[in-house]
């Protein structure tokens, strides 16, 4: 499964670079592995979609439609609302490319229905773009203008959402840095406190030693004085 995911990711990179043939190779290898795994019906729809997109770019609508249709049906079966919207949009785009306008409209409506359930803004944007293309093809300029305006609103919503995400990310990063700073400062304070405590311990130690030496010195002096006095008293008594 991990290898299949890695192959899919490699295909996506080549797709982003416009290297369609290389992307196809990696997507196909990923699909072959996924078809032999457990729960393959849940694993393969995304790969089928990517392969369908690549063949659509190459103008092979027959192969593209077959892959996208399989993906669409599996996503319905898997109850994947966003996935259904994605596949329906892809099929609508494919039908638009072939001028199969009635089928395109039907799938645009399906995509729109599932988008409303999920509020997936990026798919909503694609759906409105395809609607606009559909109405341009049938020369219904009023409806095309309507979807052009809706598309502007959706783009603003996406932009605002991205701004919120960026702001939240910046806030989180600031909070993380603040906590790191506080922890670092606390470590410094703890280190300084430990150093001061160690110095205090050393001072107490030497104070105790000094007191003991003083006591010993006093005892020695007292004993010495007593001994001298005793010897002096004995000498005086002998005389």
Beta strands, then each sheet from edge to edge (+ up, - down):
end
